[in-house]
Amino acid sequence: MSDAVIRVEAEVRDRLATLADARGMSIAGLLQEFAESTLTEEERREAFARRQQDRAAGS
């Protein structure tokens, strides 16, 4: 795993710390979870198209 520095305003850092603490994790863990679970617009469209195809094939 590599390290990265992300500069954010103090208020954003504090909010991330609050969110992470509420979930019992570190800010790094929170950001990793977010990055792994958040889809881009293109990924959302592709997933929607796959669901539509699956429904059409099932009918």
C-alpha positions as CSV (number, residue, x, y, z in Angstrom):
1,M,0.0,0.0,0.0
2,S,1.3,3.5,-0.8
3,D,0.7,6.6,1.1
4,A,-0.8,9.8,-0.3
5,V,-1.3,13.3,1.1
6,I,-4.7,14.9,0.4
7,R,-5.0,18.5,1.4
8,V,-8.5,19.6,2.6
9,E,-9.8,22.4,4.8
10,A,-9.7,21.8,8.5
11,E,-13.5,21.6,8.6
12,V,-13.5,18.8,6.0
13,R,-10.8,16.9,7.9
14,D,-12.8,17.3,11.1
15,R,-16.0,16.0,9.4
16,L,-14.1,13.0,8.0
17,A,-12.7,12.3,11.4
18,T,-16.2,12.4,12.9
19,L,-17.6,10.1,10.2
20,A,-14.8,7.7,10.6
21,D,-15.0,7.6,14.4
22,A,-18.8,7.0,14.2
23,R,-18.0,3.9,12.1
24,G,-15.1,2.8,14.2
25,M,-12.5,3.3,11.5
26,S,-9.7,5.6,10.5
27,I,-10.1,8.4,7.9
28,A,-8.0,6.3,5.5
29,G,-10.4,3.4,6.0
30,L,-13.4,5.7,5.4
31,L,-11.9,7.1,2.2
32,Q,-11.0,3.6,1.0
33,E,-14.6,2.4,1.7
34,F,-16.0,5.4,-0.2
35,A,-13.7,4.9,-3.2
36,E,-14.5,1.2,-3.4
37,S,-18.3,1.7,-3.1
38,T,-18.9,4.8,-5.1
39,L,-19.7,4.4,-8.8
40,T,-18.9,6.9,-11.6
41,E,-21.7,8.1,-13.8
42,E,-20.5,5.7,-16.5
43,E,-20.4,2.7,-14.1
44,R,-24.0,3.6,-13.0
45,R,-25.2,3.7,-16.6
46,E,-23.5,0.3,-17.3
47,A,-25.0,-1.3,-14.2
48,F,-28.5,0.0,-15.2
49,A,-28.2,-1.3,-18.7
50,R,-27.1,-4.7,-17.4
51,R,-30.2,-4.8,-15.1
52,Q,-32.4,-3.9,-18.0
53,Q,-30.9,-6.6,-20.1
54,D,-31.3,-9.2,-17.3
55,R,-35.0,-8.2,-16.9
56,A,-35.6,-8.4,-20.6
57,A,-34.0,-11.8,-20.8
58,G,-36.1,-13.0,-17.8
59,S,-39.4,-12.1,-19.3
